[in-house]
Amino acid sequence: MFGNLGFGELMVIMVIVLVLFGAKRVPEISASFGKGIREFKKNLNEIEHTVTSPDLGTQRTAQLPPPVSSYEPTVEERAEEEMQREPKRLL
C-alpha cells in the first residue's frame, strides 16, 4: 500500500500526527492533503492530454510570438529620430 511501510509504522506515524496537530485538526489536514492530490492528478492528466493530443501543431503555433519585422530605418529616419530624442539645452 505505502511502499515498504507496514501496519506498525503507519500506526506510529498516525499517533505522531495526532499528537502534533490534535484531534480537531487531523480531518482538516487530511482533507487538504486529499485536495492537493486530486489537483496534482488533474494537472498531470491535463499535461498528458496536451502532449498526446493529435492537434499539437495548432496549439503550438497559437502560442508562438509574432515574427520580427525585418524593417530597418534609413539614415535620414535614424538621424531624425535621434534629433527628436535629444533634450533641449538651455545654454
C-alpha angles and dihedrals in degrees: 000000000000101000112260096349115118131202093271094053091048091051091051091050091049092050091050091050090048092051094045099046105022131234094282096055099045095079091048092049093047091048092051090046090053091049090051092052091048092050091048092051091047092052091045091053090047092053091046091051091049092051097045099039115116094225093063093126094059093049093048094051091051090059096049118105118245116273118269115252117243092212115133120189119238123248091260092051091050092050091048091049092050091050091052092051095049112097121234115261122220098208 
